[in-house]
Amino acid sequence: MAGQKKGEITKRKIIESSKKLFYTKGYNKTLMQNIADDAEIALGTLTYHYSKKESIASTILYNYITNINTYIDQHSESNLNAFQTHFIASIPYYKNLLEDQHSRQFYCEVIMSETLYSGDVTEDPLALFFKGMKAQCLRDYRIPKMGYQLELASIFEVGGRNRLIKKYTEGKLKNISIENIANYLSSNMGKLLHIPEDEIIASQELALQFNNEHDLSQIHALL
């Protein structure tokens, strides 16, 4: 138990050091050795817990979306299904990442690495989270298992999402708000999962209402 507790403390130190360095230096310029030095641990200890930098970024973003979802669960007046929660969470998820210059740089560099969300990283809790969320959406709406189509839809959805976010960060979508981008991405995911159109529209209205009534700007991925 003592060893397990010590390991959890070390992992928390790694995450906190990584968040600070990713915010100040960016994702690309932060090396694993930088993280080990800041956390005051050996490089071997770092790679024991997180074999790659992508795994650390995935954990940070997983914790971030989990914190947003927890807030939504605690402040929602009704029981939400997975798709409704995702729709609501997407707005602050992208707003808080993209409205801050340092967080925006980090996120853009991460998605351009094309390793997250894909499941290609050995330890990718973010990919597992989204995989589980999509599976729950199918169960909630009693949609038959999609088999290989779900995998293809996920690849298509991730690629399009990352491309769209990149265009936004490059200033090529100046006339489109982050809220509209988030809602479009959530709607598109719903269509790929064969969620009924009326449910998608209702979820969008719910997301806008919830975010108008609640301030989630205090929840951050990094600092």
N, C-alpha and C positions, 0 to 999 in steps of 0.2 A: 504493500500500500504506500509506504514511504517513497519507494522508487517511482511508483506511478504518479504520486503527487509532485515529486521533483520534476518528472518529465513534463507534466502539465504546466508547471511554473516556467520551465525552460521554453516550451512552445509559446506561451503567452509573451515572454520576453522577445522571442523571435518575431512574433507578429507585430508587437508594438514598435520595435526597431525598424522593421520593414515598412510599416506605415509612415513613420517619420522620414525615412530615406526616400521612399517612393514619392512622398509629397515634395521634398526639397530638391532632390536630384532627378526625379523622373524614374520611370521603370527601366528604360534601356540603359541608363548610365549607372544604375545601382548594381553592384556585383555581389555575389554571394559572400565574398570575403568582407565587403563593406558591412553587410548585415551581421556577420559573425563578430566583427570587431565592435560594432555598436552595441550588440547584445552581450559583449564580453564573454563569449564562448569560443571554443575551438571550431574551426571550419568543419571538422569531422562530426562534431556534435550537431551542428546545423544540418548537414546533409543526412544525418541519421533520422532526424525528424521530418525534414523536407528535402527530398532528393534534388528538386529543381526549383528555380525561382518562380516558374509558372504555378507550381503547387502552392506557394506562399500567396501569390496574387489571387489564385482561385479561392483560398481559404478566407482572405480578406473580403472579397466580394460576396462570398457565401455568408459570412457573418453580417455583412452590411444588409443584404436582402432579408436575412432572417430577423434582424432588428426592426426593419421596416414592417415586415409581416406581423411581428409580435405587437408592435404599436397598433396596427390595424385591428388585430384580434381583440386587443384590450379596449379599444374605443369604438368598435362597431356596435350598433344597436341591434343588429340581426346576425344570424349565423350565415356566414359567407361560404360559398364553395370555392374551390381552388382557382377557377378562372376569374371570378369576381375579385378575389384577393389579389391575383396577379395584375388585373387591370388597374386596381387602385394603387398598388405598390409601384407600378411602372413609372408613374408620373414623378413622385419624389425620387425614385431610384435614378432616373436620368437627370432631373433638375439639379439635384445636389451634386452629382458628378460633373455635369457639363457647365454649370454656372460659375464654378470655381476654377480659375486658370490652372492651378497645380493639379487638382483632381482630374480636370479635363485632359491634361497632357498624359497623366498616368493611364487613364482609361483608354485613350486613343492608342497609346503605345502597346497596351495589353491586347486590345482586340486586333491590332494589326499583326501581332505575333501569330494569330490564327491557331492558338493552341487551346485556349479556354473554350468552354461550352462543348467541345468536340469529344471529350472523353479520351483524347489521345495522351493526356498527361497521366502519369502513374497515380497520382493522388489529386483528383479534381472534384472536390465536393460541390463546386458550382454546377458542373455538368450533371452530376448525380441529382442535384436538387431540381434542375429544370427537367430532367428525364422523369423524375418522380412526379413533378407537378403536372406534366403533360399526361402522364398515365392516369393521374387522379381526375383530370378534366374529362377524359374519356369515360371513366367510371361514373362521374357525377351526372353526365348527360346520357349515360347508357348507350354510348357509341361503340359499335363492335370494334374489336381489336383490329388495328390497321396493319399489323405485321410490318413488312418491309416499307410500306408507304409512310409509316410513322418516322422511320429512320430517314427516309428521303426528305420528308417534310421538315424534319428538324434541321438537316443539313442546309436545305434551301432557306429556311427561316433565319438561321444564324448568319449565313453568308449575306443575305439581303440586309439584315439588321446592322451588321458591322459596316457594310458599305454605306448605308444611309447615315450612320453616326459619323463616319469619316467625312462624308460630304458636309455634314453640319459643322463639324469642328474646323473644316477648311473655309467656312464662311460662304458656302455655295447654296445654303438654304436660309438666307437671312430673313425672308418673309414668312417663315414657318416657325411657330413657337415650339418649345420643347414639349409642352403639353400635347400639341397636335401630333408631334412625331411619336411620342409615347403611346398615344391612343391608336395611331395608325398601326404601329408595330403589334400592339395587343390584339387589335381587330384582325390583322393579317394572320396572326398565330391561330386565332379562333377559327378562321375560315379554313386554314390548313388542317385543323383538327376536326373539321366538319361540325363544329358547334353551330346550332341554328342561328340564323341571322337576327331574329328578334331577341335572342339571348345576348348576342354580341352588342346590339344597340342598347339594351337595358343595362348591361355591365358598364358600357361607356358612360352612360348618364349617371350611374351610381358612382363611378370613379371620379367624375367631375364634381359631383355633389360632396363626396367625402373630402376631397382635397380642398374644396372651397371652405369647408367647415373646420378643418384640422390643419395645423401647421407642423409639418414633418421636416422642416428645414434644419432642425437640430441634430438629425441623424446623418452621420457622415461615414464615408468609406475609409478615409484616411484621418485627417486632423480636422 
